Amino acid sequence: MDGIISVNKEKGYTSNDVIAILRGILKMKKIGHTGTLDPDATGVLPVCLGKATKVADLLTAAEKVYEAQLIFGLETDTQDMSGKVTKQAQYTFSEAVLYQAVAELTGEIWQVPPMYSALKVGGVRLYDLAREGIEVERQARKITIHEIQVLDLNEKGARIRVRCSKGTYIRTLCEDLGRKTGWLASMSELIRLSSGPFTLEDSLTLGEIRAMKDAETLQDRILSVDRMFAHYPALHVTDEEQGKRLANGNTLQFASDLPVDAVVKIYDLTGRFAALYKVICSESGEVECKSYKMF
């Protein structure tokens, strides 16, 4: 079984819990998720099955959309309401102040990853250090906040929708909004609405996946690897020599006017999706492609 399935992760499960449960349901070991969701967070978690695990890094890099609820007036050690309150503040509520903070945190910004995260320092997960009361210096990373929509706002808190790049910690963004306003803030709820092409509407809970597996209808909800790259142009091997070169991951030549650095889907003589290649040379209606990902 090869492909990608979008899981609607429920509250209380870690991303690794989801993988462990899926291995039991699907009776297969080669499974990997494409971006960690906190245990208290819910929503879209694309999961790669079989050979599709080779594209997990490409899916992890996809743009994401979240909805988050934040509470004003306090901070916690985890930046959400699962942690211990570390600061509290009195403040004067103002819509204008909040919208100014939103504007300042939109675009390319630098964000310091939280201690309660799966990032590793010296081979140790930050959250393991945090649970021992150890705090270490973390390097700020450049992220992109494409858009922040304020869906609901009152003197106690706000609900926001965020469209952002990979590597964004919404908990940290909520805390940063609180600091920008001077009110302090902590996240109380997080839902991932989409990750790349996957949306909440086309995602399945673990219970639904188990039921569909038992009913032998699950295959209909597994996205083939090449459909993940529907926006890439397709090239087809046309002779045995090209087929051998493809099988060995060697460079290939095609009649095409695609530009240098274009990523293309390559199909073998049987019409099976076999690889992603990248154009390295493009001259006079012919391109030369180099292997990028083999399947």
N, C-alpha and C positions, 0 to 999 in steps of 0.2 A: 504494500500500500504506500504509494508515493503521492505527495501533494501537500496542500496547506488547508487547515481547518481553522475557522475563527471561533474561539471559545468566548462565551460570555462569563467571565470569571465572577464568582459570587464572593460575598464578604466572608472573611475567615480563612480563606485558602491563600497560601503563598503561590507564586508562579511555579515553584518547584513541586508543590503539592499537586497542582494541575497536571504536570508532566507525569508524576508517579501514578496518579489515578488513571490517566489516559493509557499508560503502558499496561495497566491491568485490564482495562476495557478492550483495547485493541490487540492485546497479546503481541506487542512488538516493543523493541528496546530503543530503536533509533528515532527518537522524538526530541524536539527542542523548541523552546518558546523564543519569541522575538523581541522581548523587552519586558523587564520586570515590572509587575504591579504590586504595590504594597498589600499586605493581608487585608487591611480594612477598605481598600479600593475595590471597585467593581468595574466590569465592562470588557472591552475588546482586548483579547489576547490571542493574536495569530500564532498558531502552532504548526511547525513543519514536521512532516512525517516522511520517514525513509530518505530517499535521495534528495528530497526538498530541503533537508537540513543544510545542504550546501548553500542555500540562498538566505539562510537565517540572518546573516550580517546585512544583506541588502534590505530586508524587511525591517530590521532594527533601525536602520537609518531613515525610515519613512517619516513623513510629517504626521503629527498626531493632533487630535482634538479632545479636549477634556472639559467637563463641567465640575466646578468646585464650589463648595460652600465654605465661607470663612466667617469666623467670629472675631469681633473687635474687642480690644481691651486687655488681651493677654497673650503671652507666648508660652510655649512648652518646650521641653527638651527634645521632643521628637518633631516639632513643628506642626503636629496635629493633636487632636483631642485624646489620643491614646496615651500621651505622655504626661509628665508631671509639670504643673504650672511653675514657671521659673520667673516670670515677670507679670505685673499687672499695671494698668495705667488708667487714669481718668482723662477724658478727652471731651472736646466740643465737636459734635457731629456736623459735617459739612459735605454736601454732595460735590461741591466744586473741588475741595481738597482731595477727595477720593479720585475723581476723574483726572486731576492733574497728576496724581501718582500713577494711574493707569497709563497715561500718555508717556510718562518718563520711563516706564518699564516695557514699552512697546518698541520693537525693532531689535537690532543687535545689542545685546547686553552681556555683561559678565556676571556669572553666578557661581557662588561657592557651594559645592556639593555638601549636603547635610551629613552629620556624623552617622545618623541612622539611615544608612544606605548600603547597597551591596557592593559598592566600589571597594577595591583592595588597596591596602598600603602595606608594603613589605610582605605580601602574601596573605594578609589577614583582612577579613571583611570589616569595614568601618563599623557596622552595627555590632559586631562582636566586641570591638574595643569600647564602643559607647556603653554597652551593657556592663562593662567592667569599670565604668566611670572614667575611662581614658579618652581624652580629646587630643587629636593630632591636627597639625596644620594641613589644610587642603588647598590646592591650587585652584584659583578661579578659572572657569572655562567659559569660552564664548558660545552663547546660544542665540537663537533667534525667536523672538516672540512676534509672530506675524500679526496677531490680532488678540485683543482682550475685549470681550463684550460684557457689559454689566447687565445681567438679566434681572436682578432684583437687588434693591439697596434700601437699607433702613439704618437707624442709629445703632442697632445691635450687630449687624453683619451684612454680608453681600453674597450673592451668587453670581459667579462669573463663568464665561465660556472662553477657553484659551486655545488658540491654534498655534502650534509651536514646532520647533525643530527637535531632532533627537537630543537626548541628554538633558532635557529640561526637567527639573524637579518642581512640580506644582506646589508642594508643601513649602518649598523655599520661596517660590514666587509669592505665595500668600503672605508669608512672614515679611518679605521685602516690601509688599504693599503696605502692611501695617507700619513698618518703620518709616516708609516714605511719608505717610500721613502723620506719623507721630502718635498714632493710636494703639499700636501693636495689633497683631492678628495671628490667629492660628486656624488651620484648616480642620473642618469637622466632617467633610464628606468629599469623595472624589469618584467620578465616573469617567472612564475613557470611552468616548463616543466613537472614535475611529482611529485606525492606525493604517496609513497608506490607503489602499482601496477597500479595506475591511471596515464595516460599520456595525453598530450595535444591532441593527435590524437583521443582518444576515449571520449573526453569531448564535451559537448554541450553548446552553448550559451543559454541565457534565451529565446531569440526569437525562437531558434530551439526547445527548450523544450515546449514552448507554442504551436508551430505548430504541434509537434508530439502528444501532449496531445489532441488537437482538432481532429487529425486524428486517435486517438486511437491506436497509434503505440509506445507510450512512454515506455510501460512495457518491450519491447524488449531491452531497454537501461538501465534498472535498474538491478543492480547486486544483486543477492540474498546474504543474510548475510553469509551463509556458503561458498559461492564461494570466499569470502574475505579471507578465511582460508584454501585455497586449499592445502597449504603446511603442514597442521596439519593432523596427522593420524585420522581416523574415527573409532568409536566403536558404535555398535548397541545394543539397549536393546532387549532381547530375550524372556522375560516372563512378566507376569502381576505384579509380585512382584517387579521386577526391574523397571517396568513402573511406579508403585506407588512411589517408592523411587526417581525416576527422577523427577516426577511431584512436589514432595515436596522439591527438591533440596538437597536430602540426598546423602551421599557417596555411591559409586557404586563399584562393583567388576567385573572384566572381566578376561577372560583367555587371557593373552598378556604378552609380554616381554618388554614393553615400559619402558624407564628409569624414575626414580624419577624426578619430575618437568616438565616432558613433558606435553604440552597442547594438549588436544584431543577434537575432535568434537563428540558430542553424539547425536544419532538419536533415536527417540522413536519407538514404535511398528508399527506405520503407515509409518515409513520411513521419518518423518519430522525432520528437524534439530531443536534441542531443547535447546542445551546448549554447552558451553565450560567448560570442567573440567580439573583439573590438577592432575597428578599422584603424590600421596603422599607416596605410598608404592609399591615396586616391588620385588616380591619373587617367585621363582620356577614357572615361567610361568604364574603368576597371578598378576594383579595390582589392587590397590585400588585408586579410584579417588575422589577428592573433588570438589564440585561445584565452578566454577570460574565466569561464566557469564550465566545467564538463559535467554532464549528467549521464 
